[in-house]
Amino acid sequence: MDEFNLLPIYRNGLEEISDGIDVSVPEFCRKCCRVNEKCKRHYMNLAEAAPGLYHCPHGFSSYVFEVDGDNCIFTCLRIEGEYDRAKLMSKIKNQGKRYREISYPILLEYAEAYREYWINQNKYERYKKFIDDIFHDVRKFNQQIKLKNDKIFRKSQKNKRYSELLEYSKSIYVMCWFLTLRLNNHDFVYNEQLMKADVRSSYNIFKIIDKVRYCMKEKAESKDIKMVMTAERECRDMMAYDCIELLPFLILENAVKYSPRGERIEIYIDEKGNRQHVAIVSLGPRILENEINLICEQGYRGENAVKATDDGMGIGLYTASCICRLNNIDMRVYSDPLKIKCINSIEYSEFKVDFWIDL
């Protein structure tokens, strides 16, 4: 579990002291914690001590408080009026300001903050495990649906009477793939290490975008939005990590979400030398000049985008930019500075995302 401690804290069982965010561990304590017999006895006693203030053998203050039935130990402290200045000052020569004094009431506030964080973090870990278990089951069932659907599809192909059944089977396949993308989107946002598989595989960007376009078709049609794809020539395969399948989905999902009703999304694919160029152009909330460099930062949403819809977390373009960096893809975002339309007092302009892919 990640730590949040404002003051130096002694690790029971690890025999080490970790820096606090507000006060760091003095070099003297860092060196002596594990090897000095007086220090070792001091912390051994505190592990079973009642909550309260204690003095370490070298003049520092230690504070014991309870969290979930276990003793936590803030230490290496200069608590006002509660440390041995005569013993201590020789240990922190010329470094007194780094290990500033704090008052006893502030110490209690820091301990309460640590206790609250620890309890909430444990709740979060339990909730995260619960969600992970659900996702595991969803993936398992999704895979089973894919496998059973594949059997239906293969058998239906053998008889022309089952053409309608084949179309249903294709729809099921696309929905399963769409669900996989959704699950991957969650994983990549909350654990970027999952983006990187052991090896790169061969992918065709035209085929990926075509599948994503099919996935988004129903949502686009509900807003009377047309998605048109143009390829200048047959696309060659590229080498990329698995997360590449998520890239077009993130951009097209944003395009459909932010496009006004009745608009058109254009997708252009071309090859120039050993590079593929993909351009996705739509009408979206105008990005202000001071926002263009922030638009790919995690959690950031433009002023007009916020006005347009509250359906967004500011993670789509951020995740897309992470995928591009991992796969050495040059991604550029452009918003026309000129206002094209004003709908419900919101300014819209042409929004374009370019990808340059090395083959």
Summary of the structure (lengths in Angstrom):
residues: 359
radius of gyration: 29.1
end to end distance: 41.1
largest distance: 95.5
contacts: 1053
relative contact order: 0.07
helix: 46%
strand: 23%
